[in-house]
Amino acid sequence: MAEYAHDPVGKLGLGTVQFGLEYGISNTLGRTPEEEVVKILGIAAEENINVIDTASAYGTSEEVLGRVLPKSHSFNIVSKFPSIGDSTVTDFFRQSGARLGVSSLYAYMAHQADELIANPGQWDELISLRANKQVRKIGYSLYTVQQAEKLLSLGMIPDLVQVPYNVFDRRFEPLFPELKKYRTEIHVRSAFLQGLFFMNPDELPAFFNSIKSHLRNIRSQYPESSLLSGALLYFCTTNPMIDRVITGVNTAAQLRQNIQALRTRPDIAWVESISNIEERILLPYHWPVTRL
């Protein structure tokens, strides 16, 4: 986005799964303590990082945010509902609002695209929430391009969509122009691929053999993890069709380091040499080792 051309940090959004779960293959710190969450939110506010991404499925993330967010905060909160069973989308929305201490959200989304495809009445509920001004935007989180194509074919045009995107995973790029025709706000996640980019490739199981050479090359260019995080985030921010890059941290120091490294605008020309990464590598639910 042109408005952030002068400072890529303006494209960042704050992911909060670490506030409620022990998340990520490289996470050795566990769940983020509430006092650290307060510090992280303070830095985000200072840096004009104004989007917070959470979900009912993120453990106690919503409750933590409800306890520590100032009443007068200016963050735009995005949350998501999980598989709802015999309940309703509206019920989950109210539960999330109660945990967060708010009566309305910037956006409310389906966390499980396949369930939304199977139950289109959930989309009607989202439309009602938007019509009643309880949410400004509605949409869904995706894992595959096929999910997006099916939802669009069903007429479920999102105000906001969240997709995985990183130097290994560019599957959704061809879909971005179509989404922009609908003025869809595009948020991307998984810039760090759950921390896989920070792992020592020689310590990974054989499942990851096909990408170990790529990981070695990347690590050789960025011996410091803070520089690597900056490069991975910078790659995402350079795509003009991406509105927000959702990234989570465990500590305030990590967020500061990411911001500083991102502002160096590192050379990322090497990214174009990466291609043909297997989808099973790109989707962590296929991994034999994960904290999820």
Residue frames as qw, qx, qy, qz and C-alpha x, y, z in Angstrom:
[[0.000, 0.889, 0.459, 0.000, 0.00, 0.00, 0.00],
 [0.403, 0.622, -0.027, 0.671, 1.37, 3.38, -0.99],
 [0.381, -0.842, 0.018, -0.382, 0.51, 4.91, 2.36],
 [0.801, -0.549, 0.214, 0.105, 3.10, 2.61, 3.99],
 [0.772, 0.538, -0.117, 0.317, 5.82, 3.02, 1.37],
 [0.083, 0.791, -0.389, 0.465, 7.81, 5.19, 3.78],
 [0.267, -0.420, 0.749, -0.437, 7.64, 2.71, 6.65],
 [0.542, -0.008, -0.785, -0.299, 6.86, -1.00, 6.17],
 [0.063, -0.068, -0.823, 0.560, 6.08, -1.32, 9.89],
 [0.435, 0.133, 0.141, -0.879, 2.73, 0.29, 9.15],
 [0.666, 0.092, -0.560, -0.484, 1.65, -2.91, 7.41],
 [0.249, 0.086, -0.918, 0.295, 2.15, -5.09, 10.48],
 [0.677, -0.457, -0.140, -0.559, -0.70, -6.52, 12.52],
 [0.176, -0.456, 0.772, -0.406, -0.27, -8.19, 15.90],
 [0.723, -0.098, -0.640, -0.240, -1.01, -11.90, 16.09],
 [0.406, -0.539, 0.440, -0.593, -1.98, -13.13, 19.55],
 [0.898, -0.074, -0.404, -0.160, -2.02, -16.92, 19.48],
 [0.543, 0.215, -0.612, 0.533, 1.09, -16.92, 21.72],
 [0.263, -0.384, 0.339, -0.818, -0.92, -15.05, 24.36],
 [0.780, -0.170, 0.186, -0.572, -3.17, -18.08, 24.83],
 [0.996, 0.077, 0.031, -0.018, -1.27, -21.14, 23.63],
 [0.476, -0.540, 0.568, 0.399, 2.23, -22.60, 23.45],
 [0.713, 0.656, 0.200, -0.145, 2.48, -22.07, 19.71],
 [0.398, 0.829, -0.381, -0.097, 5.11, -22.73, 17.06],
 [0.957, 0.103, -0.209, 0.171, 7.65, -25.41, 16.27],
 [0.553, 0.357, -0.348, 0.668, 10.54, -23.19, 17.43],
 [0.373, -0.732, 0.048, -0.567, 8.82, -21.74, 20.49],
 [0.607, -0.002, -0.674, 0.421, 10.87, -22.50, 23.61],
 [0.017, -0.214, 0.363, -0.907, 9.31, -19.79, 25.79],
 [0.024, -0.429, -0.872, 0.233, 5.79, -21.15, 26.13],
 [0.003, -0.819, -0.526, -0.229, 2.76, -18.92, 26.53],
 [0.245, 0.468, -0.126, 0.840, 3.42, -15.20, 26.89],
 [0.266, -0.426, -0.642, 0.579, 2.91, -13.88, 30.45],
 [0.065, 0.868, 0.485, 0.082, 0.29, -11.13, 30.83],
 [0.283, -0.825, 0.057, 0.485, 2.81, -8.54, 32.00],
 [0.372, -0.212, 0.587, 0.687, 4.73, -9.15, 28.78],
 [0.239, 0.604, 0.693, 0.315, 1.52, -8.88, 26.75],
 [0.089, -0.925, -0.250, 0.270, 1.03, -5.39, 28.22],
 [0.319, -0.608, 0.374, 0.624, 4.51, -4.39, 27.04],
 [0.360, 0.146, 0.744, 0.544, 3.92, -5.82, 23.58],
 [0.135, 0.788, 0.589, 0.120, 0.63, -3.94, 23.21],
 [0.201, -0.868, -0.033, 0.454, 2.34, -0.76, 24.35],
 [0.329, -0.348, 0.559, 0.677, 4.98, -1.05, 21.65],
 [0.278, 0.436, 0.763, 0.388, 2.34, -1.85, 19.03],
 [0.020, 0.903, 0.409, -0.129, 0.42, 1.29, 19.97],
 [0.278, -0.735, 0.222, 0.578, 3.59, 3.40, 19.84],
 [0.271, -0.225, 0.697, 0.624, 4.43, 2.06, 16.39],
 [0.535, 0.329, -0.077, -0.774, 0.92, 2.50, 14.97],
 [0.205, 0.011, -0.956, -0.210, 0.43, -1.25, 14.63],
 [0.422, -0.046, 0.264, -0.866, -3.32, -0.97, 14.98],
 [0.804, -0.003, -0.389, -0.449, -4.68, -4.42, 14.06],
 [0.341, -0.342, 0.819, -0.309, -4.94, -7.21, 16.64],
 [0.681, 0.102, -0.587, -0.426, -5.74, -10.70, 15.36],
 [0.318, -0.229, 0.814, -0.429, -7.21, -13.27, 17.73],
 [0.591, -0.041, -0.652, -0.473, -9.66, -16.20, 17.72],
 [0.803, -0.394, 0.122, -0.430, -11.81, -18.37, 19.94],
 [0.975, 0.072, -0.183, 0.103, -9.41, -21.23, 19.17],
 [0.424, 0.591, -0.436, 0.530, -6.37, -19.38, 20.53],
 [0.506, -0.183, -0.684, 0.492, -6.67, -20.76, 24.04],
 [0.261, -0.735, -0.466, 0.418, -7.04, -17.89, 26.52],
 [0.369, 0.151, 0.211, 0.893, -5.93, -15.17, 24.09],
 [0.160, -0.647, -0.396, -0.631, -9.28, -13.35, 24.06],
 [0.595, -0.725, -0.337, 0.084, -9.56, -13.42, 27.86],
 [0.613, -0.279, -0.033, 0.738, -6.02, -12.06, 28.23],
 [0.188, 0.330, 0.287, 0.880, -6.71, -9.24, 25.79],
 [0.354, -0.725, -0.449, -0.385, -9.96, -8.45, 27.60],
 [0.643, -0.646, -0.254, 0.324, -8.04, -8.06, 30.85],
 [0.563, -0.348, 0.094, 0.744, -5.09, -6.01, 29.63],
 [0.273, 0.470, 0.404, 0.736, -6.39, -3.80, 26.80],
 [0.011, -0.209, -0.305, 0.929, -7.08, -0.23, 27.95],
 [0.327, 0.615, 0.661, -0.279, -10.75, 0.75, 27.69],
 [0.281, 0.855, 0.009, -0.437, -9.85, 3.62, 25.39],
 [0.503, -0.253, 0.649, 0.512, -7.60, 1.62, 23.04],
 [0.464, 0.623, -0.149, -0.612, -7.67, 2.32, 19.30],
 [0.194, -0.231, 0.909, 0.289, -6.86, -1.18, 18.05],
 [0.718, 0.175, -0.277, -0.614, -8.97, -2.81, 15.34],
 [0.456, -0.249, 0.832, -0.195, -9.73, -6.28, 16.69],
 [0.659, 0.220, -0.548, -0.466, -10.23, -9.22, 14.34],
 [0.471, -0.231, 0.801, -0.290, -11.53, -12.50, 15.77],
 [0.469, 0.168, -0.738, -0.456, -12.66, -15.82, 14.33],
 [0.785, -0.181, 0.337, -0.487, -15.19, -18.49, 15.22],
 [0.142, -0.315, 0.929, 0.133, -14.25, -22.20, 15.16],
 [0.342, -0.210, -0.851, -0.338, -16.35, -25.26, 14.28],
 [0.334, -0.277, 0.249, -0.866, -19.59, -24.32, 16.02],
 [0.017, -0.129, -0.975, 0.178, -21.40, -27.66, 16.33],
 [0.086, -0.638, -0.759, -0.092, -24.96, -27.14, 17.54],
 [0.172, -0.634, -0.243, 0.714, -24.32, -23.51, 18.47],
 [0.437, 0.836, 0.304, 0.134, -24.56, -20.44, 16.20],
 [0.524, 0.383, -0.041, 0.760, -22.12, -17.89, 14.82],
 [0.223, -0.754, -0.047, -0.616, -23.95, -15.22, 16.79],
 [0.810, -0.580, -0.084, -0.002, -23.46, -17.17, 20.02],
 [0.808, -0.047, -0.023, 0.587, -19.72, -17.41, 19.41],
 [0.242, 0.607, 0.048, 0.756, -19.55, -13.73, 18.51],
 [0.473, -0.774, -0.050, -0.418, -21.20, -12.79, 21.80],
 [0.883, -0.407, -0.045, 0.228, -18.87, -15.08, 23.73],
 [0.654, 0.227, 0.002, 0.722, -15.82, -13.54, 22.07],
 [0.025, -0.723, -0.070, -0.687, -17.15, -10.05, 22.75],
 [0.684, -0.705, -0.072, -0.173, -17.68, -10.90, 26.42],
 [0.862, -0.217, -0.014, 0.458, -14.15, -12.26, 26.75],
 [0.491, 0.332, 0.089, 0.801, -12.68, -9.25, 24.97],
 [0.158, -0.569, -0.418, 0.690, -14.86, -6.77, 26.82],
 [0.080, 0.210, -0.326, -0.918, -16.28, -5.23, 23.64],
 [0.570, 0.436, 0.532, -0.450, -19.67, -5.05, 21.96],
 [0.699, 0.699, 0.014, -0.151, -18.38, -4.78, 18.40],
 [0.712, -0.279, 0.443, 0.469, -15.39, -5.91, 16.35],
 [0.128, 0.600, -0.434, -0.660, -13.51, -4.58, 13.37],
 [0.590, 0.267, -0.621, -0.442, -13.90, -7.98, 11.70],
 [0.691, -0.173, 0.630, -0.309, -15.34, -11.41, 12.45],
 [0.452, 0.475, -0.653, -0.378, -14.31, -14.39, 10.38],
 [0.983, -0.056, -0.006, -0.174, -14.78, -18.11, 9.87],
 [0.323, -0.665, 0.668, 0.086, -11.71, -19.96, 11.10],
 [0.500, -0.015, 0.854, 0.142, -12.70, -23.16, 9.28],
 [0.320, 0.349, -0.375, -0.797, -13.38, -22.49, 5.60],
 [0.228, -0.040, -0.929, -0.288, -14.51, -26.05, 4.89],
 [0.001, -0.440, -0.803, 0.403, -17.20, -25.80, 7.54],
 [0.226, 0.515, 0.080, -0.823, -18.39, -22.50, 6.07],
 [0.278, 0.210, -0.699, -0.625, -18.60, -24.16, 2.66],
 [0.215, -0.208, -0.953, -0.044, -20.68, -26.98, 4.13],
 [0.140, -0.657, -0.661, 0.335, -22.90, -24.64, 6.14],
 [0.227, 0.406, 0.249, 0.849, -23.66, -21.50, 4.09],
 [0.361, -0.812, -0.411, -0.203, -26.13, -20.37, 6.73],
 [0.611, -0.495, -0.144, 0.601, -23.11, -19.30, 8.77],
 [0.315, 0.148, 0.254, 0.902, -22.37, -16.70, 6.09],
 [0.213, -0.685, -0.468, -0.516, -25.91, -15.35, 6.43],
 [0.580, -0.713, -0.314, 0.238, -25.28, -14.92, 10.16],
 [0.524, -0.219, 0.064, 0.820, -22.10, -13.00, 9.44],
 [0.089, 0.437, 0.405, 0.798, -24.01, -10.75, 7.05],
 [0.408, -0.770, -0.445, -0.205, -26.56, -10.07, 9.80],
 [0.610, -0.546, -0.168, 0.549, -23.81, -9.14, 12.26],
 [0.359, 0.022, 0.237, 0.902, -22.44, -6.68, 9.72],
 [0.111, -0.593, -0.502, -0.619, -25.88, -5.28, 8.92],
 [0.522, -0.775, -0.355, -0.012, -26.47, -4.69, 12.63],
 [0.180, 0.838, -0.301, 0.419, -23.11, -2.87, 12.83],
 [0.809, -0.557, 0.185, -0.005, -21.76, -5.35, 15.34],
 [0.681, -0.222, 0.417, 0.560, -18.85, -5.93, 12.98],
 [0.217, 0.733, -0.209, -0.610, -17.47, -3.74, 10.22],
 [0.445, 0.493, -0.655, -0.361, -16.09, -6.54, 8.09],
 [0.882, -0.100, 0.406, -0.217, -16.72, -10.25, 7.58],
 [0.490, 0.614, -0.589, -0.191, -14.65, -12.93, 5.92],
 [0.986, -0.153, 0.039, -0.044, -12.72, -16.13, 6.39],
 [0.283, -0.685, 0.653, 0.155, -9.33, -17.65, 7.05],
 [0.874, 0.409, -0.161, -0.206, -7.98, -19.96, 4.35],
 [0.641, -0.453, 0.578, 0.223, -5.43, -22.75, 3.97],
 [0.507, 0.084, 0.707, 0.485, -5.83, -23.64, 0.29],
 [0.139, 0.193, -0.339, -0.910, -6.61, -21.80, -2.93],
 [0.234, -0.271, -0.861, -0.362, -9.34, -24.35, -3.63],
 [0.157, -0.566, -0.677, 0.444, -11.20, -23.20, -0.51],
 [0.016, 0.463, 0.011, -0.886, -11.09, -19.60, -1.74],
 [0.176, 0.052, -0.656, -0.732, -12.32, -20.50, -5.20],
 [0.221, -0.410, -0.881, -0.084, -15.23, -22.50, -3.80],
 [0.119, -0.588, -0.510, 0.617, -16.30, -19.75, -1.39],
 [0.082, 0.373, -0.213, -0.899, -16.19, -17.12, -4.12],
 [0.200, -0.101, -0.800, -0.556, -18.20, -19.36, -6.44],
 [0.220, -0.530, -0.806, 0.147, -20.84, -19.60, -3.70],
 [0.033, -0.790, -0.258, -0.555, -21.09, -15.81, -3.63],
 [0.625, -0.709, -0.192, 0.264, -19.39, -15.44, -0.26],
 [0.458, 0.670, -0.084, 0.579, -17.43, -12.28, -1.10],
 [0.626, -0.489, -0.372, 0.479, -15.23, -11.36, 1.88],
 [0.026, -0.990, 0.034, -0.134, -14.57, -7.89, 3.20],
 [0.173, -0.753, 0.627, -0.099, -11.44, -9.36, 4.74],
 [0.974, 0.098, -0.202, -0.024, -9.54, -12.57, 4.10],
 [0.362, -0.740, 0.567, 0.005, -6.56, -14.11, 5.84],
 [0.934, 0.322, -0.155, -0.002, -4.17, -16.44, 4.01],
 [0.756, -0.448, 0.256, 0.403, -0.74, -17.99, 4.62],
 [0.542, 0.815, -0.059, 0.193, 2.09, -16.22, 2.80],
 [0.532, -0.720, 0.347, 0.278, 5.88, -16.36, 3.09],
 [0.116, 0.674, -0.606, -0.405, 9.03, -16.84, 1.03],
 [0.200, -0.064, 0.968, 0.139, 8.12, -20.52, 0.58],
 [0.212, 0.504, 0.831, -0.104, 4.37, -20.08, 0.19],
 [0.122, 0.302, -0.166, -0.931, 3.09, -17.86, -2.62],
 [0.169, 0.308, 0.917, 0.189, 0.12, -20.02, -3.62],
 [0.121, 0.753, 0.582, -0.281, -2.43, -17.24, -3.16],
 [0.165, -0.428, 0.214, 0.862, -0.67, -14.55, -5.19],
 [0.017, 0.172, 0.703, 0.690, -2.63, -15.28, -8.41],
 [0.177, -0.652, -0.736, -0.044, -5.87, -14.80, -6.44],
 [0.251, -0.459, -0.279, 0.805, -4.95, -11.39, -5.02],
 [0.047, 0.022, -0.335, -0.941, -6.02, -9.35, -8.12],
 [0.343, -0.431, -0.722, -0.419, -9.48, -10.96, -8.10],
 [0.403, -0.569, -0.596, 0.398, -9.91, -10.26, -4.39],
 [0.196, -0.316, -0.059, 0.926, -8.91, -6.65, -4.92],
 [0.144, -0.279, -0.568, -0.761, -11.65, -6.30, -7.54],
 [0.473, -0.620, -0.608, -0.148, -14.04, -6.89, -4.64],
 [0.081, -0.749, 0.265, -0.602, -12.06, -4.42, -2.48],
 [0.885, -0.381, -0.264, 0.043, -11.21, -7.23, -0.11],
 [0.206, -0.838, 0.469, -0.190, -8.75, -6.42, 2.65],
 [0.889, 0.187, -0.407, 0.096, -5.96, -9.01, 2.49],
 [0.458, -0.731, 0.472, -0.184, -4.21, -10.11, 5.68],
 [0.776, 0.308, -0.547, 0.052, -1.41, -12.65, 5.53],
 [0.700, -0.615, 0.327, -0.161, -0.07, -14.89, 8.27],
 [0.950, -0.073, 0.234, 0.195, 2.75, -17.44, 8.65],
 [0.320, 0.891, -0.319, 0.047, 5.58, -15.14, 7.56],
 [0.166, -0.617, 0.756, -0.145, 7.81, -17.30, 9.76],
 [0.737, 0.056, -0.613, -0.279, 5.97, -20.56, 8.94],
 [0.810, -0.550, -0.145, -0.146, 5.46, -21.23, 12.66],
 [0.421, -0.791, 0.440, 0.064, 9.17, -20.62, 13.26],
 [0.945, 0.160, 0.223, 0.179, 10.41, -23.24, 10.78],
 [0.516, 0.777, -0.135, 0.333, 12.77, -20.71, 9.18],
 [0.204, -0.810, 0.443, -0.326, 14.59, -20.33, 12.50],
 [0.924, -0.268, 0.266, -0.064, 15.18, -24.05, 13.04],
 [0.180, -0.572, 0.744, 0.294, 18.51, -25.75, 12.47],
 [0.769, 0.307, -0.313, -0.466, 17.82, -27.81, 9.33],
 [0.413, 0.325, -0.845, 0.101, 20.19, -30.55, 10.50],
 [0.150, -0.024, 0.810, -0.566, 17.97, -31.13, 13.53],
 [0.652, 0.184, 0.035, -0.735, 14.72, -31.43, 11.56],
 [0.716, 0.033, 0.693, -0.077, 13.22, -34.86, 10.75],
 [0.340, -0.013, 0.744, 0.575, 13.45, -36.41, 7.29],
 [0.277, 0.736, 0.612, -0.084, 9.97, -35.09, 6.48],
 [0.071, 0.944, 0.011, -0.323, 11.66, -31.71, 5.80],
 [0.677, -0.185, 0.454, 0.549, 14.52, -33.03, 3.61],
 [0.477, 0.602, 0.463, 0.441, 13.25, -31.28, 0.47],
 [0.022, 0.954, 0.103, 0.281, 13.68, -27.81, 2.00],
 [0.720, -0.578, -0.002, 0.383, 16.79, -28.25, 4.12],
 [0.583, 0.142, 0.216, 0.770, 19.09, -26.79, 1.45],
 [0.005, -0.754, -0.276, -0.596, 16.86, -23.71, 1.23],
 [0.571, -0.809, -0.142, -0.020, 16.92, -23.31, 5.01],
 [0.747, -0.289, 0.078, 0.594, 20.72, -23.59, 5.08],
 [0.391, 0.413, 0.258, 0.781, 21.04, -20.92, 2.39],
 [0.234, -0.830, -0.256, -0.437, 18.65, -18.58, 4.19],
 [0.694, -0.694, -0.075, 0.177, 20.38, -19.04, 7.53],
 [0.706, -0.034, 0.118, 0.698, 23.80, -18.39, 5.95],
 [0.197, 0.581, 0.226, 0.756, 22.59, -14.99, 4.72],
 [0.380, -0.694, 0.035, -0.611, 21.08, -14.01, 8.07],
 [0.509, 0.094, -0.763, 0.386, 23.17, -15.47, 10.91],
 [0.086, 0.042, 0.565, -0.819, 21.20, -13.43, 13.45],
 [0.080, 0.486, 0.871, 0.005, 17.58, -14.40, 13.97],
 [0.091, 0.724, 0.304, -0.612, 16.50, -10.76, 14.23],
 [0.089, 0.464, -0.484, -0.737, 17.90, -10.03, 10.77],
 [0.004, 0.126, 0.939, 0.321, 16.17, -13.11, 9.39],
 [0.097, 0.620, 0.716, -0.305, 12.82, -12.10, 10.88],
 [0.102, 0.667, -0.020, -0.738, 13.20, -8.65, 9.33],
 [0.071, 0.265, -0.723, -0.634, 13.85, -10.13, 5.89],
 [0.023, 0.310, 0.945, 0.101, 10.93, -12.55, 6.12],
 [0.096, 0.711, 0.519, -0.464, 8.56, -9.78, 7.16],
 [0.048, 0.578, -0.257, -0.773, 9.93, -7.33, 4.61],
 [0.050, 0.024, 0.865, 0.498, 9.24, -9.81, 1.81],
 [0.039, 0.581, 0.811, -0.061, 5.56, -9.85, 2.80],
 [0.007, 0.754, 0.262, -0.602, 5.25, -6.08, 3.13],
 [0.098, -0.369, 0.481, 0.789, 6.64, -5.48, -0.36],
 [0.103, 0.376, 0.842, 0.372, 3.59, -7.04, -2.03],
 [0.129, -0.077, 0.004, -0.989, 1.36, -4.01, -2.78],
 [0.563, -0.302, -0.522, -0.565, -1.83, -6.07, -2.60],
 [0.576, -0.314, -0.686, 0.315, -1.23, -7.18, 0.97],
 [0.235, -0.807, -0.106, -0.531, -2.84, -4.87, 3.53],
 [0.504, -0.702, 0.400, -0.305, -1.57, -6.40, 6.78],
 [0.615, 0.279, -0.720, 0.158, 1.12, -8.89, 7.74],
 [0.731, -0.592, 0.030, -0.338, -0.02, -10.60, 10.93],
 [0.591, 0.338, -0.636, 0.363, 2.91, -11.59, 13.11],
 [0.721, -0.664, -0.136, -0.147, 3.06, -12.85, 16.66],
 [0.333, 0.549, -0.593, 0.486, 5.81, -12.54, 19.23],
 [0.698, -0.399, -0.568, 0.180, 6.48, -13.98, 22.67],
 [0.483, -0.515, -0.248, 0.663, 8.29, -10.95, 24.07],
 [0.127, 0.958, 0.101, -0.238, 8.42, -7.20, 23.72],
 [0.319, -0.621, 0.534, 0.477, 12.10, -7.52, 22.84],
 [0.487, 0.184, 0.769, 0.372, 11.22, -9.74, 19.88],
 [0.300, 0.839, 0.453, 0.020, 8.76, -7.16, 18.60],
 [0.110, -0.907, 0.196, 0.356, 11.33, -4.37, 18.92],
 [0.424, -0.354, 0.692, 0.465, 13.90, -6.48, 17.06],
 [0.470, 0.458, 0.714, 0.244, 11.44, -7.33, 14.30],
 [0.178, 0.945, 0.240, -0.131, 10.54, -3.67, 13.84],
 [0.219, -0.798, 0.389, 0.405, 14.15, -2.53, 13.75],
 [0.460, -0.136, 0.770, 0.421, 15.17, -5.28, 11.32],
 [0.430, 0.652, 0.617, 0.099, 12.17, -4.62, 9.08],
 [0.101, 0.963, 0.059, -0.242, 13.08, -0.96, 8.80],
 [0.376, -0.528, 0.559, 0.517, 16.51, -1.86, 7.40],
 [0.722, 0.575, -0.025, -0.384, 14.71, -3.00, 4.21],
 [0.529, -0.411, 0.695, 0.261, 17.05, -5.97, 3.69],
 [0.344, 0.404, -0.649, -0.545, 17.99, -7.34, 0.28],
 [0.688, 0.055, 0.650, -0.317, 15.57, -10.15, -0.54],
 [0.503, 0.523, -0.468, -0.504, 16.47, -10.78, -4.20],
 [0.005, 0.252, -0.968, 0.004, 17.31, -14.40, -3.26],
 [0.567, 0.195, 0.588, -0.542, 13.62, -15.13, -2.75],
 [0.669, 0.503, -0.184, -0.516, 13.08, -15.49, -6.50],
 [0.291, 0.408, -0.860, -0.098, 15.31, -18.59, -6.52],
 [0.291, 0.008, 0.866, -0.407, 12.80, -20.48, -4.35],
 [0.624, 0.128, -0.306, -0.708, 10.13, -22.51, -6.09],
 [0.736, 0.021, -0.628, -0.251, 8.20, -25.78, -6.08],
 [0.135, -0.257, 0.767, -0.572, 7.85, -26.20, -2.32],
 [0.296, -0.267, -0.901, -0.171, 5.57, -29.14, -1.58],
 [0.434, -0.558, -0.170, -0.686, 2.17, -28.19, -0.14],
 [0.804, -0.418, -0.417, 0.070, 2.61, -30.69, 2.69],
 [0.537, -0.027, -0.291, 0.791, 5.55, -28.57, 3.87],
 [0.035, -0.353, -0.070, -0.932, 3.49, -25.38, 3.65],
 [0.634, -0.483, -0.232, -0.558, 0.62, -26.68, 5.78],
 [0.058, -0.478, 0.739, -0.471, 1.76, -27.30, 9.38],
 [0.788, -0.143, 0.341, -0.492, -1.11, -29.67, 10.12],
 [0.911, 0.309, -0.267, -0.049, 0.76, -32.18, 7.93],
 [0.206, 0.671, -0.634, 0.325, 3.96, -31.91, 9.96],
 [0.770, -0.186, -0.600, 0.114, 5.10, -34.78, 12.18],
 [0.468, -0.264, -0.438, 0.721, 6.43, -32.28, 14.73],
 [0.073, -0.568, -0.192, -0.797, 4.33, -29.34, 15.92],
 [0.056, -0.076, -0.662, 0.744, 3.16, -27.68, 19.09],
 [0.481, -0.060, -0.118, -0.867, -0.34, -27.15, 17.75]]
